[in-house]
Amino acid sequence: MLSDHPFEVPHDLIEKAKRLPAVSMAVAGADHPVALESAKQATDAGLIIPTLVGDKSDIERIAKDLGWDITGIRVVNSKPEQHAADAAVQLASKNEVQSLMKGQLHTDSIMRAVVQRDAGLRTDRRISHVFHMTAPGSDKVLMISDASVNVAPNEETLLHIVQNSVDLAHALGYELPKVAMLSGSESVIDSMPSTILARKIVERANSGEVEGADVDGPFAFDNAVSPEAAKLKGISGPVAGQADILVTPNIEMANGLFKMLVYFRSALAAGVVLGAKVPVVLTSRADPPEARFAACAIAQLRAAHDA
């Protein structure tokens, strides 16, 4: 039942990224083969100019094993992992890099460094996470938010999650992305609070609080992604069955949804944190190099869009 199809990096995404200058990126926790291989792959493709942060001796040893000549590449010697996270964030705070990548670190370590008020990366936006999902054999992209940062977002946080996701979609070339507010039903019912919250977000978005997107809901998953399901249930509108962005009411739904796509469809989950001064490539330590590579392209496109 689980898919054994190999992961595929979306060709169109990489082609868009290659048309832009490389973005400077600090790799926090670069002293691990997976992290360094990902950095090498993105560097060789012309997507990033890396600064490698971690145990310098380990970085040099692993780079040699990978056949990567890092002469001329900046290496910042820093350990243990929280020190490496802080050092990478300081580079972004000082405008020495335009983006960050979480290497072989715990998510808590890099996010703690990013959100510290004295780090200088906070903005007036709530920080949120987006997975850019693509499945082999399909040219459809689904963006899912938030599966990694916000556990149970309230109304204001959800509004920021929507706008962060929309801004990313604009950077990726979507003129008017379609945003579906997910719940367990397309009807607004008191016994399902997420439907009420979804409707509030739609009302605020349609009143002008979200720019450059069609936002609708609540939607059950099938009505958000399947035109046939939406038609059978009499659900119409520009988002019904055609969503580009799926905004979930809590981390449990988002986390389960993206992992089902990964394990049942071999979808590539390229994760990026948005809402900070710079985009942060944030994938799981267990994710394949392809996911980090695609996420580097997304971070590059997002950073270039802000430049």
C-alpha positions, 0 to 999 in steps of 0.5 A: 500500500505504501508507495515505492516510487522514487521522489521527483524534484519538480522540473519547472520549479528548478528551471524558474530558480535557475533563471535567478541569481544564486541566493546566499544561504547559511546552513546551520548544522552542516556537519552531517552528510545529508545536510552537506550533500543537500548544500552541495547539490543546491550549490552545484545547481547555482541556486545558493551560495552557501555558508557552512556552519558547524564543526569545521573539522567534520564539515571538511572531512564530509566534504572530502568524502563527497568529493566537494572542494569547499575551498573558497566557501565560508565555513563558520566553526560552531558547536554544539547545535544551539550555538550553530543555530545562533551563529547562522541566525546572526549571519542573517540578522547582519544581512550577510546571508539572505536565507537559512537552511536547517541542517542536522539540527533539531527544529526547536534549536533553529526556530528558537534562534530565529524567533528570539527578539534580539536576533533581529529576524522577527517581523510584524507577521506570525511565523508559519511553515509551508510544505510545497507538495508535488507527486510523481507524474503530476504537474499539480502543486499543493501547498499545505500550511501549517504542519510544523510551527503553529499547533492550534492557530487562533484567528489572527494567526490563521490570517497570517498563515494565509498571507504568508502562503499567498506571498510564497505563491506569488513568488512562485509565479501564481497571480491569484492563488486559490486558498482553501480553508480546510475543516471536516465539512463544507457547512458551518456548524457549531459542533465543529469550531474549525468551520466557524473559524474558517468562515471568519477567515474567509470573511476577513480575506474577502474584506481586503485583509488578504491581498492577491488571492481567492480565499474560500471555505470551509472545505472538506479535503475532497471538495478542495482538491476534486472538481468532481467531488465539489460538483456532486455536492453542489459546491461552486466558486473559484476555489472549489476543487481547484485549491493551490493552498490548503490551510488547516485548522491545526497541526495534527491535520496538516502533519497527517495530510502531508505525511499521507501524501509522502508515503502513499503518493511519494510526494516530495515535501519541500518545507519552508518557514515564512514570516521572518526576515529571511526564508528558512529551509525547514525539512525533517532530518529524515527527509531525502536530499531531493526535498532539501534541494527543492526547498532551496529553490523555493527559498531562493525564489522567495528571497529574490521576490523580496529583493 
